[in-house]
């Protein structure tokens, strides 16, 4: 297994980060992250800083 870190510039306003940005949960309230061109504002998604290849999944 590999530990992935969420890219803070891309995380959507409705996603909350925990455990040094390695865990994501949905939030009932809109969070305030700084504006950034890479931020997902319409979709509840985020990118990770590390790249992955092949078959991968999140737990």
matplotlib code that plots the C-alpha trace (Angstrom):
import matplotlib.pyplot as plt

x = [0.0, 1.0, 0.1, -1.2, -1.4, -4.2, -3.2, -4.5, -4.8, -7.4, -9.6, -13.3, -14.9, -17.2, -14.4, -12.7, -9.1, -7.7, -4.5, -2.0, -4.1, -4.3, -8.0, -11.0, -14.6, -17.6, -18.6, -22.2, -21.0, -18.9, -15.3, -13.1, -10.0, -8.0, -8.9, -6.7, -7.0, -6.6, -9.5, -12.5, -15.4, -18.3, -17.3, -16.6, -13.2, -9.5, -6.2, -3.3, 0.3, 1.8, 1.2, -0.1, -0.2, -1.8, -4.8, -5.4, -8.2, -8.9, -10.0]
y = [0.0, 3.6, 6.7, 9.5, 13.1, 15.4, 18.4, 21.4, 23.5, 21.2, 20.1, 21.0, 23.3, 20.5, 18.1, 18.1, 16.8, 14.9, 13.1, 15.3, 15.6, 11.8, 11.3, 13.1, 13.2, 15.1, 18.1, 19.4, 22.9, 24.7, 25.1, 28.1, 27.2, 29.9, 30.5, 28.7, 28.0, 24.2, 24.1, 21.9, 24.2, 22.4, 18.8, 17.2, 16.0, 16.4, 15.5, 13.9, 15.2, 11.8, 10.1, 6.6, 4.1, 0.8, -0.5, 1.7, 2.3, 4.3, 2.8]
z = [0.0, -0.5, 1.5, -0.7, 0.3, -1.0, -3.0, -1.0, -4.1, -5.7, -2.8, -3.1, -0.6, 0.7, 1.6, 5.0, 5.4, 8.4, 9.4, 7.7, 4.5, 3.9, 4.9, 3.2, 4.4, 3.1, 5.1, 5.8, 5.6, 2.9, 4.1, 3.4, 1.5, -0.3, -3.9, -6.4, -10.2, -9.5, -7.0, -7.9, -7.3, -9.0, -8.3, -4.9, -5.9, -5.0, -6.6, -4.7, -4.8, -5.7, -9.1, -9.3, -12.2, -12.8, -10.8, -7.8, -5.3, -2.2, 1.1]

ax = plt.figure().add_subplot(projection="3d")
ax.plot(x, y, z, "-o")
ax.set_aspect("equal")
plt.show()
